[in-house]
Amino acid sequence: MAAHHVGISPDEKYAFVQNSFLNLPKMDDGSISVIDLQKMVKKASIDTLKNRGFNPNCILMLPQWYSDIAH
């Protein structure tokens, strides 16, 4: 796998790593890894998009107050 984007939780305890760098074999997994930054270990994998055949191109951490009223 290859990381493309990273988001950090507000408390800075976790990193969310997008595992889809380019559209090359073995570099476009489509999952998102949850990394415990204190222990430096992978805590979980978010496979929702991967399991549906999608490959995320970007990851954003939005503030709690964010509301997209346009959609």
N, C-alpha and C positions, 0 to 999 in steps of 0.2 A: 504494500500500500504506500501511497504517497500523500502527504498532507498538503492542503491547498490554502485553507483559511483556518483561523483559530479565534474563538471567542472565549472570554474569561468571565466567570460568574461574578456578580457584584461583590461578594465577600472574598473574592480572589482565591477560593479554595479549589475550584475546578476549572479545567480547560476543556472546551468542546472543539474537537479537531475534525475538520471535514476531510475525509479520506477519498478524495476524487481529484487527483491532479492530472489534468489532460485527459484525453480519450485514448490512452494507450493501454494495451493489455497489462494486467497486474498493477496498474497505477490508477485505476478508476473504480475502486471498490464500491463507492456510493454510501458507505456507512459514516456515522459520526461517532468518534470515540470520546468517552468521558474520562478525563485524566484527573486523578487526585494529585494536586500540586504539592501537597505536604509530604505525601508518601512516594510521589513520582511513580505511580502505578496506574494501569488502566482499570477503572472501576466498572465501566459498563460500555455497551455498544448500542447506539440507537440505529436500528435497521429498518425503520418504517418506510423510508423512501426506497432504499435498496431492495427491500422485499417486494415492492410494487414495480420494480424495473426502472426506477428513476435514479438519476445521478445528480445530486445537488451541485450547483455551480458557485454558491455563495452562502455564507452563514453570517447572520447578524444577531447580536444580543441587544434587544430593545429595552429601554427603561420601563419600569413598572407602570409609570403614568402614561405611556404611549397608547394612543387609540387612533386607529385609522378609520375615521368617520367617512372617508371618501369611498370606501368599499363596503 
